[in-house]
Amino acid sequence: MSGLIGKHVPVSADNPSILRLEDRCVDCGHCLAACAESIGPARRWLDGAPFSCINCGQCVAVCPEQALVVKPQIEQVKAAIRDPQKIVVFSTSPSVRVALGDAFGFPPGAFVEGEMVSALRALGADYVFDVTFSADLTILEEGTELLRRVLSGDGVLPQFTSCCPAWVKYVETFHPELIPHISTAKSPISMQGAAIKTYLAQKKGLDPRRIVSVAVAPCTAKKFEITRPEFDSAGRALGIPGLRDNDYVLTTREISQWMQEDGLALDRLFASDFDGPMGRGSGAGVIFGNTGGVMEAALRMAYSALTGEDPGGPLLRFEPVRGLSDFKHAEVTVADKTIRVAVVYGTEAAERYLPDLMQYHFVEVMTCPGGCISGAGQPIRNVTPVEDSLREARIASLYQADQEGGMKASLDNPEIQAVYRDFLTAPMGELSEQLLHTSYYKRDA
């Protein structure tokens, strides 16, 4: 890293994810090293190309002076809560519940789901929903798309996952030739926002123009994702110009900061349940936060769809795609069909293994080490990068929740069955395509 001393990642004023505090920076080079060595964009910049941020925030995670911070949106959400005309809805991603406790002295990986729900209600939420619901929704849509590509040749292979907005932006910027390979399914929080302002509004008799959708996520790139111009599908479906699918993203760290400012101690809150009808997720939805979790969830769905049976045995603990290796792969034979799968984290690793990845049917890519559990919006325990022991504790906690939960596969979720029965009709049907899918485009590098 010595060659990077005196240099830092350039952060533009309009970056929706990251804020640079000039007076704190000591030009140590940690941010640039993280971007160049683990993510990739800075490497091109050091070679003379324009800098293209993918908003992953891993520079924030390694900054010892906190000169790079998550761009906050707490005050905007507080203003919405104070407005009596607004209905403020919080939706929490899987990884938040195994990291929020870090900011309050809980053991690493502590599963604080119920206390988290109570905290969000205490902060002023009118409804608190679980993004594991829309993780299940994503699996139904993305899995159906995969089966169409594999079984009928309807689309190119491999199919890459689309849940990580930093990975999607990386492809759009540096590998636009891969755009046809990315699943058209939106990420879970983007599906969640669209469903809140259509399905939930219809079920509850709410005016969608009054709803403020706040995603609580471990990820800084989600702040970028919700600004994508095309992510106003609910507004287009309802004929309401300017209605966005999601309005704000608060990271786990922002929520912990807000709680501490308001004197809310996590260990003094009683556990409570999510609201319905978007408050239940399967174990497959819960493990979305881990590297390999999306892949494992998709394989469970594919097995059920192809055989008509519940997944069992190895598919409920699919070890080949688990763990902190940055590249994992496996073959699964279901109903006489062999599906080759691979899992990668880190865009540098994706770049390195890219020729090999093109030989698989389905490839999961996440940008952050170990998956969303290491998102740059998670609490910082110390000034060094997140240690593997903490990552492993968070990963184990999500797998434990899956093991202890009743529903293992997304198809088993009664709330998912209801949303298709009462509203969407079918995966990749006309309304699903309109609300839950998207397209991508080449960006200037």
MIFI-533989 format. One line per 8 residues: their letters; for each residue x, y, z of C-alpha. Coordinates in Angstrom, 2 decimals. Example, Ala and Ser with C-alpha at 12.3 -4.5 7.8 and 13.67 -1.06 7.14 Angstrom:
! residues 2
AS = 12.30/-4.50/7.80 | 13.67/-1.06/7.14
END
This chain:
! residues 445
MSGLIGKH = 0.00/0.00/0.00 | 3.02/2.31/0.33 | 2.64/3.48/-3.27 | -0.85/4.75/-2.48 | 0.11/6.99/0.45 | -0.94/10.55/-0.32 | -3.79/9.43/-2.54 | -7.44/8.79/-1.81
VPVSADNP = -10.58/7.65/-3.58 | -12.21/10.58/-5.38 | -15.78/11.15/-4.18 | -18.02/13.42/-6.22 | -20.42/15.82/-4.50 | -23.40/14.10/-6.11 | -22.42/10.60/-4.95 | -25.67/9.28/-3.39
SILRLEDR = -23.90/6.79/-1.13 | -20.67/8.24/0.22 | -19.66/11.56/1.75 | -16.06/12.73/2.05 | -15.07/14.89/5.05 | -11.91/16.65/3.85 | -10.80/17.88/7.28 | -10.50/14.31/8.59
CVDCGHCL = -8.51/12.80/5.72 | -4.80/12.11/6.34 | -4.18/10.64/2.87 | -3.25/7.25/4.31 | -4.31/5.43/1.13 | -6.42/2.75/2.84 | -9.53/3.65/0.82 | -7.70/3.54/-2.48
AACAESIG = -6.04/0.23/-1.61 | -9.42/-1.34/-0.81 | -10.90/-0.09/-4.06 | -7.89/-1.10/-6.15 | -7.17/-4.47/-4.56 | -10.60/-5.80/-3.70 | -13.12/-3.98/-5.86 | -11.33/-2.90/-8.99
PARRWLDG = -12.47/0.56/-10.18 | -9.52/2.40/-8.60 | -7.07/0.12/-10.36 | -8.29/1.45/-13.69 | -8.16/5.01/-12.35 | -4.54/4.57/-11.26 | -3.80/3.43/-14.81 | -5.18/6.71/-16.16
APFSCINC = -8.86/5.93/-16.80 | -11.69/8.09/-15.38 | -12.80/7.02/-11.90 | -16.17/5.24/-11.85 | -17.59/4.61/-8.37 | -19.83/1.57/-7.99 | -21.10/2.83/-4.61 | -20.16/-0.31/-2.67
GQCVAVCP = -18.68/1.77/0.16 | -15.86/-0.60/1.01 | -13.65/2.51/1.11 | -15.84/3.66/4.02 | -15.37/0.33/5.79 | -11.57/0.67/5.86 | -11.17/4.40/6.54 | -9.44/4.68/9.96
EQALVVKP = -10.21/8.40/10.33 | -13.88/8.17/9.27 | -13.13/10.75/6.60 | -15.37/8.70/4.32 | -18.85/8.15/5.72 | -22.22/6.95/4.54 | -24.25/9.83/3.10 | -26.97/10.19/5.74
QIEQVKAA = -30.73/10.39/5.23 | -31.88/10.30/8.85 | -33.18/13.86/8.88 | -35.31/13.31/5.77 | -36.91/10.25/7.36 | -37.50/12.12/10.62 | -39.24/14.87/8.66 | -41.52/12.32/7.04
IRDPQKIV = -42.38/10.83/10.45 | -43.31/14.29/11.76 | -45.63/14.90/8.80 | -49.12/13.68/9.78 | -49.98/13.17/6.12 | -47.23/10.61/5.64 | -47.34/6.87/6.30 | -43.77/5.76/7.02
VFSTSPSV = -42.94/2.15/6.25 | -39.64/0.53/7.24 | -38.43/-2.68/5.56 | -35.40/-4.47/7.00 | -32.86/-6.54/5.08 | -31.73/-9.94/6.46 | -28.20/-8.84/7.44 | -29.34/-5.94/9.62
RVALGDAF = -30.65/-8.27/12.33 | -27.24/-9.93/12.81 | -25.23/-6.69/12.94 | -27.32/-4.06/14.74 | -26.35/-5.60/18.08 | -22.69/-4.78/17.39 | -23.41/-1.12/18.07 | -24.89/-1.95/21.49
GFPPGAFV = -22.32/-4.37/22.89 | -24.06/-7.61/21.91 | -21.90/-10.64/21.02 | -20.77/-10.81/17.38 | -23.54/-12.06/15.12 | -26.26/-11.71/17.77 | -29.69/-12.25/16.19 | -31.72/-9.26/17.37
EGEMVSAL = -34.67/-9.39/14.98 | -37.46/-8.78/17.50 | -35.63/-5.98/19.31 | -34.86/-4.37/15.94 | -38.55/-4.34/15.01 | -39.43/-2.73/18.35 | -36.69/-0.14/17.87 | -38.01/0.89/14.46
RALGADYV = -41.51/1.27/15.87 | -40.11/3.38/18.70 | -38.40/5.60/16.13 | -41.77/6.30/14.55 | -42.49/3.66/11.90 | -46.16/3.14/11.04 | -45.38/-0.30/9.63 | -42.31/-2.54/9.87
FDVTFSAD = -41.92/-5.21/7.20 | -39.32/-7.86/6.47 | -37.32/-7.82/3.24 | -37.06/-11.60/3.53 | -40.61/-11.49/2.13 | -39.31/-9.88/-1.06 | -36.22/-12.10/-1.00 | -38.70/-14.95/-1.43
LTILEEGT = -40.41/-12.90/-4.14 | -37.04/-12.45/-5.85 | -36.40/-16.19/-5.78 | -39.76/-16.91/-7.43 | -39.07/-14.38/-10.18 | -35.34/-14.99/-10.64 | -35.73/-18.75/-10.31 | -38.50/-18.83/-12.89
ELLRRVLS = -36.31/-16.81/-15.22 | -33.43/-19.23/-14.69 | -35.59/-22.28/-15.40 | -36.83/-20.67/-18.61 | -33.27/-20.00/-19.71 | -32.07/-23.50/-18.81 | -35.07/-25.54/-19.97 | -36.27/-23.64/-23.03
GDGVLPQF = -33.29/-21.55/-24.08 | -35.25/-18.34/-23.48 | -32.24/-16.11/-22.77 | -28.48/-16.46/-22.62 | -26.49/-18.44/-20.08 | -25.02/-18.11/-17.56 | -27.59/-16.09/-15.67 | -25.93/-13.76/-13.17
TSCCPAWV = -27.75/-12.63/-10.04 | -28.99/-9.04/-9.84 | -29.43/-8.54/-6.08 | -26.19/-6.57/-5.59 | -26.48/-3.06/-7.09 | -22.72/-2.50/-6.95 | -22.17/-5.63/-9.06 | -24.86/-4.57/-11.54
KYVETFHP = -23.29/-1.13/-11.89 | -19.86/-2.73/-12.31 | -21.16/-4.79/-15.24 | -22.93/-1.79/-16.77 | -19.71/0.24/-16.54 | -16.89/-2.21/-17.23 | -18.52/-5.24/-18.89 | -21.61/-4.10/-20.81
ELIPHIST = -21.30/-7.21/-22.99 | -22.53/-9.15/-19.93 | -25.74/-7.14/-19.51 | -27.90/-9.78/-21.26 | -26.63/-12.31/-18.71 | -27.89/-10.43/-15.64 | -31.25/-11.51/-14.28 | -33.94/-8.94/-14.99
AKSPISMQ = -35.35/-9.47/-11.48 | -34.96/-6.42/-9.26 | -33.23/-6.69/-5.91 | -35.38/-7.57/-2.89 | -35.60/-3.99/-1.57 | -36.67/-2.69/-4.96 | -39.33/-5.38/-5.25 | -40.37/-4.55/-1.69
GAAIKTYL = -40.83/-0.85/-2.43 | -42.89/-1.50/-5.55 | -45.07/-4.02/-3.68 | -45.59/-1.65/-0.75 | -46.97/1.12/-2.95 | -49.21/-1.18/-4.97 | -50.10/-4.45/-3.23 | -49.91/-3.16/0.35
AQKKGLDP = -51.69/0.09/-0.51 | -54.48/-1.90/-2.13 | -54.76/-4.37/0.77 | -54.77/-1.64/3.44 | -56.76/0.97/1.52 | -53.85/3.45/1.66 | -53.12/6.31/-0.71 | -49.73/5.35/-2.21
RRIVSVAV = -48.84/9.05/-2.50 | -48.83/9.24/1.30 | -46.52/6.23/1.74 | -42.84/6.83/2.45 | -40.89/3.62/1.89 | -37.66/3.39/3.90 | -35.35/0.43/3.29 | -33.03/-0.48/6.17
APCTAKKF = -29.99/-2.15/4.67 | -26.36/-3.10/5.32 | -25.46/-1.64/1.94 | -24.37/1.82/0.76 | -25.01/0.89/-2.90 | -28.73/0.63/-2.14 | -28.73/4.41/-1.73 | -27.62/4.57/-5.34
EITRPEFD = -29.99/1.83/-6.49 | -33.19/3.58/-5.41 | -32.20/6.64/-7.47 | -32.13/4.71/-10.75 | -34.63/6.58/-12.97 | -36.44/3.41/-13.99 | -37.18/2.43/-10.39 | -40.53/4.20/-10.37
SAGRALGI = -42.47/1.17/-11.55 | -45.20/1.57/-8.93 | -45.83/5.12/-10.07 | -46.00/4.08/-13.72 | -48.33/1.18/-12.91 | -50.62/3.46/-10.91 | -50.38/6.44/-13.24 | -48.84/8.64/-10.53
PGLRDNDY = -45.90/10.62/-11.99 | -42.97/11.05/-9.62 | -43.93/8.18/-7.29 | -40.74/6.27/-6.52 | -40.61/2.61/-5.51 | -38.44/3.49/-2.49 | -37.88/6.92/-0.99 | -34.92/6.47/1.37
VLTTREIS = -32.32/3.95/2.46 | -30.94/3.96/5.99 | -27.98/1.75/6.77 | -27.67/-0.34/9.92 | -25.14/2.21/11.17 | -27.57/5.09/10.64 | -30.28/3.26/12.55 | -27.91/2.57/15.45
QWMQEDGL = -26.82/6.21/15.47 | -30.43/7.39/15.52 | -31.28/4.99/18.33 | -28.35/6.17/20.42 | -29.27/9.81/19.86 | -32.82/9.05/21.05 | -31.61/7.03/24.04 | -32.99/3.71/22.78
ALDRLFAS = -30.97/0.85/24.25 | -31.43/-2.36/22.28 | -31.17/-4.58/25.35 | -34.05/-2.74/27.02 | -36.53/-3.37/24.21 | -38.98/-6.27/24.18 | -39.01/-8.32/21.01 | -41.97/-7.82/18.68
DFDGPMGR = -43.11/-9.22/15.35 | -43.16/-7.73/11.87 | -46.41/-6.41/10.45 | -48.37/-8.25/7.76 | -48.97/-8.90/4.92 | -45.26/-8.54/4.06 | -43.74/-9.68/7.31 | -42.85/-13.31/6.78
GSGAGVIF = -39.92/-14.82/4.94 | -38.69/-18.37/4.54 | -35.31/-19.59/5.66 | -34.28/-19.25/2.02 | -35.03/-15.53/2.26 | -33.13/-15.13/5.52 | -29.87/-16.55/4.14 | -29.85/-14.01/1.28
GNTGGVME = -27.45/-11.96/3.39 | -24.66/-14.56/3.10 | -22.42/-15.24/0.17 | -23.95/-18.31/-1.45 | -27.32/-17.66/0.19 | -29.08/-16.48/-2.97 | -27.74/-19.50/-4.82 | -28.86/-21.93/-2.13
AALRMAYS = -32.32/-20.35/-2.02 | -32.63/-20.56/-5.80 | -31.66/-24.24/-5.83 | -34.33/-25.02/-3.25 | -36.90/-23.28/-5.45 | -35.68/-25.02/-8.62 | -35.94/-28.41/-6.91 | -39.51/-27.75/-5.79
ALTGEDPG = -40.55/-26.37/-9.18 | -39.08/-29.29/-11.14 | -40.09/-32.14/-8.84 | -43.18/-30.88/-7.07 | -41.57/-31.92/-3.78 | -40.10/-30.04/-0.87 | -36.30/-29.76/-0.99 | -34.56/-31.92/1.54
GPLLRFEP = -31.26/-33.37/2.58 | -28.21/-31.59/1.17 | -30.22/-28.75/-0.42 | -31.21/-27.53/3.03 | -27.57/-27.24/3.96 | -25.78/-26.92/0.67 | -22.18/-26.80/1.85 | -20.49/-26.37/-1.58
VRGLSDFK = -21.74/-22.75/-1.82 | -21.19/-21.83/1.84 | -18.16/-20.28/3.49 | -15.74/-17.38/2.98 | -13.92/-18.60/-0.11 | -14.28/-15.95/-2.81 | -15.08/-18.60/-5.44 | -17.24/-21.69/-4.95
HAEVTVAD = -18.94/-23.96/-7.46 | -21.07/-27.09/-7.64 | -23.28/-29.25/-9.82 | -26.82/-30.18/-8.83 | -28.95/-32.74/-10.63 | -32.67/-32.16/-10.31 | -35.26/-34.17/-12.24 | -32.54/-35.45/-14.59
KTIRVAVV = -31.37/-31.89/-15.28 | -27.85/-30.96/-14.19 | -27.45/-27.31/-13.17 | -23.92/-25.96/-12.80 | -23.65/-23.12/-10.30 | -20.94/-20.78/-9.05 | -20.67/-18.20/-6.26 | -18.24/-15.27/-6.16
YGTEAAER = -17.78/-12.26/-3.93 | -15.73/-9.22/-4.84 | -15.66/-7.68/-8.30 | -11.92/-8.30/-8.44 | -12.59/-12.01/-8.00 | -15.42/-11.87/-10.54 | -12.98/-10.27/-12.99 | -10.32/-12.86/-12.27
YLPDLMQY = -12.64/-15.85/-12.65 | -14.78/-14.42/-15.46 | -13.67/-16.85/-18.21 | -14.47/-19.78/-15.90 | -17.80/-18.29/-14.80 | -19.11/-18.29/-18.36 | -19.17/-22.12/-18.23 | -21.92/-22.27/-15.57
HFVEVMTC = -25.70/-22.00/-15.74 | -26.21/-19.72/-12.74 | -23.70/-17.42/-11.04 | -24.19/-15.45/-7.82 | -22.01/-12.36/-7.42 | -21.87/-10.11/-4.36 | -19.43/-7.25/-4.01 | -18.78/-7.22/-0.27
PGGCISGA = -16.57/-9.86/1.44 | -18.76/-12.69/2.70 | -21.85/-11.08/1.22 | -24.24/-8.44/2.54 | -23.28/-9.26/6.12 | -20.12/-7.20/5.44 | -21.89/-4.30/3.76 | -20.25/-0.93/4.27
GQPIRNVT = -23.32/0.31/6.12 | -22.89/-2.16/8.97 | -21.64/-0.94/12.39 | -17.88/-0.47/12.67 | -16.49/-2.35/15.66 | -12.98/-0.91/15.36 | -10.81/1.05/12.91 | -9.55/-1.98/11.00
PVEDSLRE = -11.44/-3.81/8.23 | -14.06/-6.28/9.41 | -12.31/-9.38/10.71 | -13.25/-12.81/9.35 | -14.36/-13.99/12.79 | -17.09/-11.34/12.80 | -18.15/-12.23/9.28 | -18.32/-15.90/10.25
ARIASLYQ = -20.44/-15.10/13.32 | -22.95/-13.14/11.24 | -23.05/-15.84/8.56 | -23.60/-18.56/11.18 | -26.40/-16.56/12.79 | -28.38/-16.33/9.54 | -27.89/-20.03/8.84 | -29.02/-20.81/12.38
ADQEGGMK = -32.20/-18.78/11.83 | -32.83/-20.76/8.65 | -32.27/-24.04/10.49 | -34.61/-23.13/13.31 | -37.37/-21.64/11.15 | -40.33/-23.59/9.90 | -40.34/-22.63/6.22 | -37.28/-23.63/4.23
ASLDNPEI = -38.25/-22.74/0.65 | -39.68/-19.57/-0.84 | -42.57/-21.49/-2.41 | -43.72/-22.48/1.09 | -44.27/-18.90/2.25 | -48.06/-18.34/2.60 | -47.63/-14.59/2.20 | -45.87/-15.19/-1.12
QAVYRDFL = -48.63/-17.55/-2.17 | -51.16/-14.84/-1.28 | -49.45/-12.06/-3.24 | -49.52/-14.18/-6.40 | -53.06/-15.42/-5.79 | -54.53/-12.01/-4.99 | -52.38/-9.61/-6.99 | -49.48/-10.67/-9.21
TAPMGELS = -51.10/-13.82/-10.69 | -47.85/-15.62/-11.66 | -44.05/-15.28/-11.60 | -42.91/-13.35/-14.67 | -46.54/-12.62/-15.52 | -47.56/-9.27/-16.98 | -47.85/-7.41/-13.65 | -44.77/-9.10/-12.22
EQLLHTSY = -42.76/-8.01/-15.26 | -44.00/-4.45/-14.83 | -43.33/-4.14/-11.08 | -40.59/-6.61/-10.26 | -38.29/-6.66/-13.29 | -36.08/-4.11/-14.95 | -33.46/-3.62/-17.66 | -29.86/-2.39/-17.64
YKRDA = -27.77/-0.16/-19.85 | -24.18/0.62/-20.71 | -22.60/3.34/-18.56 | -19.62/5.50/-19.39 | -16.47/4.15/-17.74
END
